[in-house]
Amino acid sequence: MPDFQHLLLFIAAGWLLNLTPGPDVLYIVTNSLRSGARAGIVAGLGITAGCFVHIFAAAVGVSALLAASATAFTVLKWMGAAYLLWIGVKILFARRPQTSTDLMAVAASQPQRPLKAVFIGGFWTNVLNPKVATFFLAFVPQFIAPDAASPALAFAVLGVLFNLNAIPVNVGWALAAAWMARRNAVQRGMQWLDRAAGVMFIAFGIKLALTDNPSH
């Protein structure tokens, strides 16, 4: 497990990621706008459930990879670094809805669904998205000590912490969706959050690229 300082950084990065508008946030917001805050909260819970599948699957993979050769470590390192850099650049230059009318139009274009269907949709949206698994494989290992007695257990604990920390953020998105959609100033302000998140993930990518093989 990371020390207290790195743990706080891990939590802060997770919150920043979840605050940054993306596919998951759009799914929560559109359901909340279309069917109320309750539907948005259920959408967020479905997304959380789907993330647990990736966390425990990735934990098994990390355990095997950390026990593999130096070549495997190097391949994972550069793939992870490239992916984190790609996330950062994508966030920095992403085009987002500029007005409340744009966001409301996205929500209105989707038909209403029962809460069960909303939950299942959120679940499968994450489970069937390989980018979610790739993110966990690239991001979480940076906070695991090279000499950790059980890397897989440390990965699982950090992954669960990351996922649980996302719940209040997702609930907040659901509750605030209608309010946000009616205020263009908030929409413009979110661009600064995009920039902060983009810079952070580019920094994580560079940090990972400079990481040495712990077996050396």
N, C-alpha and C positions, 0 to 999 in steps of 0.2 A: 504493500500500500504506500502511496506517496505521503510525504510529510505534510504538516498542516498547511504550509504556504502553497505547496503544489496542489493540495486538495481544494483550497479556495479558488485557485486559478482554474482548476478543472470544472468546478461548479459554476464559476462566472462565465467560462466559455460555453458551457451547456446552456445557461440561461440566455446568453447573447444569441446563440444559434437558434434557439426556440423562439426568441423574440423577432428574429429576422424573417420577413415574409418569404414563404416558399410553398411548395405543393401541399404540405401538411397544413400550414396556416390557411391557405386558400380553401382547403376542404372544410376546415372548421368554420371559417368565416361564412362561406357560402351556405352551409347548412344552418348556421345560426341566423343569417339574414332571411333565409327562406322559410324556416320552420320554428324559429325562436331559439333562445339561449340554451334550452334543454337539449335540442338537437345538436347544437354546436358542442356542448359538453360531451354528449354521447359519441360524437365524431372523434373528439380528442381521446376518449377512453379506448375507442377502437384502434386508433393509431398507436397508442401506448401498448396495447396488447400485441399488436403486430411487431413492435420493436423488440419485445421480449424474445420472440422467436429468433431474431437476428443476433441478439446479445448472446444467448446460450449456444447457438450454432457457431458463432465467431469465437467464443471462449474455447471451444474444443479445437478449432482451427489454430488459434494462437498457441495453445499448448503444444501442438504438433510442430508448428513452425519454429518456435523458440528452441525446440530440441533438435532441429534439423541442422543442415550444414551452413557454413558461412555464406555460400552462394545463395541459399534460400533466404537467409536473412537480408542479404543485399538486394535481392529482387523485391522482397516485400517492402524494404525501406524505400527504394526508389519509386515503386508503384504507389505507395502511400503518400510520399512527398509530392509526386506529380498530381495525385488526386486532390490533396489538400490545396495545392496551388491553383488547380482548376476550379475548385469551389470558391476560393477567394476572388479570382478574376471574374468568375461568372456572377458573383454577388455584386461586385463593384460596377459591372457594366450591364447588369440586368435591366430590362425595361419593365416598369411596373405601372399599374393603373395610376393615372395622374390626378384623377378627380373622383369624387364620391359617385358620380354617375357611372363611371367605368366599372367600379367595383359592384355597384348595385346591378348593373347589366349582366355581369358574370353570374351573380346569384340568381337573378330572375330567369336566366336561360336554362336553369336546371329544374326539373320537376321535383315536387315534394315526395319524400319517401318516409315509410314508417321508421321508428327509432331502431328497430332490430336491423333493418337494411342499412341504416346510417352507420351503425356500429360495425357490421360485417364489411361494409365498404371501406371504412377506415382501416380495419384489420388487414384486409387483402391488399389495400393500396400500399401498405408497408411491406408485408410479407413477400409480395411479388416484385418489389423494387430492389434489384441487386445493388443499387447505389447506397442503400441504407447499410447493408452488410459491409460494403467497401469502406464507408465512412467509419464505422466502428473499428474495423481492422486497421485503419490508418491513424485514427485519433487516439483511441484509448491506450494502446501500448506505450505511448510516450510518457504516461503517468505511472507505469509499472516499473519498479526497480529491477535492474538487470539480475540481481541476486535474489529475487523473490522466491520463496520456498515453493509456492504454487502459483505460477503465472496465470493458469486458467481460472483459479479461484479469484485472484486479484482482478482479472479482467471481468469476470461475472459480477463481482461486487461493485466495481466502478460503473459497469454498464447498467446495472439495476439502479444505482444512485443517479446516473444521468437520466434514466427514463422516469424515475419518480419525481425528480426535480422539474421535469417537463410538464407534469400534470397541472400544477397551479398556473403555469404560463398558458397552457392550452385553455384552461377554464377562463382565465382572464381574457384571452382572445374571443372566446364565445360570448362572454358577458359584454365586452366592449365593442363587438362587431358593428352593431347598429349605430352606436354613438360615433364610432370612427368613420363609418361610411358617409355620414352626413357632414363631415368637417374636412374640407380640403386642406386646411393648414396641417392637420395631423398626417394626412397622406404625404404632404411635402416633407414634413419632419422625419418620416420614416426613411427617407433617402439617406439621412445622416447615419441612421442605424445600419443601413446597408453598407455604407462605406466603412464603418467601424468593424463590422463583422468580416468584410472582405479583407481588410488589412490584417486582422487577427489570424485568419486562416492561411493567408499567404505566409505570415510569420511562423505558424505551426509547420507549414510545409518546408520552409527553409530549415527550421530547427530539426525536423526529422531527417532531411537530406544530410545534415552535418553530424548525425548520430553515428557513433562507432559501434561495431559489432561487440556486444557485451562479452563474447567468448574470448576477445583479444585482451 
